[in-house]
Amino acid sequence: MTLILSLPDNLEDQLRARAAAAGQDVEAFVQQVVADSLAQVELKESVVSKLSVDFARRVEAWIGLHPVLDHAVDDSRESIYAGRDE
């Protein structure tokens, strides 16, 4: 793929300087930067996905520790503090 990219002079100067410091021409340097950037995005998405799955598993395990009741529970303030001179 061929892209035509217009950059401000200061960015072009920085890009050329970094490419030279890396011992690459500008085209190879830009290709490497884009490839690295895309790889980082894929890695972050992979990590987030794994963390989401792990979190969901932990939540499901926690929910499994609590029984499902087949009757209503009185969780009103009056019932919670009954007999405590409230």
C-alpha positions in Angstrom: 0.0 0.0 0.0 1.2 3.4 -0.8 0.2 6.4 1.4 0.8 10.0 0.8 1.1 11.8 4.1 1.4 15.5 4.7 3.2 16.5 7.8 4.1 19.9 9.3 7.8 20.8 8.9 8.6 20.3 12.6 7.1 16.7 12.6 8.9 15.9 9.4 12.2 17.1 10.8 11.6 15.0 14.0 10.7 11.9 11.9 13.8 12.2 9.7 16.0 12.7 12.8 14.5 9.6 14.5 14.8 7.5 11.4 18.5 8.5 11.0 19.1 7.8 14.7 17.7 4.3 14.2 19.8 3.8 11.1 16.8 3.5 8.8 15.4 5.5 6.0 12.1 7.3 6.7 9.9 4.7 4.9 11.3 1.8 6.9 11.1 3.7 10.1 7.5 4.7 9.6 6.6 1.1 8.7 8.2 -0.1 11.9 6.5 2.5 14.0 3.1 1.7 12.5 3.7 -2.1 13.0 4.8 -1.6 16.6 1.8 0.7 17.3 -0.7 -1.9 15.8 1.0 -4.7 17.8 0.6 -2.7 21.0 -3.1 -2.1 20.3 -3.7 -5.8 19.7 -1.8 -6.7 22.9 -3.8 -4.2 24.9 -7.1 -5.5 23.5 -6.0 -9.1 24.2 -5.1 -8.2 27.8 -8.3 -6.3 28.4 -10.3 -9.2 26.9 -8.5 -11.7 29.2 -9.0 -9.5 32.2 -12.7 -9.1 31.4 -13.1 -12.9 31.1 -11.2 -13.4 34.4 -13.3 -10.8 36.2 -16.5 -12.4 34.9 -15.4 -15.8 36.1 -14.6 -14.4 39.6 -18.0 -12.7 39.8 -19.7 -15.9 38.7 -17.8 -17.8 41.4 -18.7 -15.3 44.0 -22.4 -15.4 43.0 -22.2 -19.2 43.3 -21.3 -18.9 47.0 -24.6 -17.3 47.7 -27.7 -19.4 47.8 -30.8 -18.5 45.8 -33.7 -18.0 48.2 -37.2 -19.0 47.3 -38.8 -16.6 49.8 -38.7 -12.8 50.4 -36.2 -11.5 52.9 -37.0 -8.5 55.1 -34.0 -6.2 54.8 -35.7 -3.1 56.1 -33.9 -0.9 58.5 -36.4 -1.8 61.2 -35.8 -5.5 60.9 -32.0 -5.1 60.8 -31.8 -3.0 63.9 -34.7 -4.6 65.8 -33.9 -4.9 69.5 -31.0 -2.4 69.5 -32.9 0.5 71.0 -33.0 2.3 67.6 
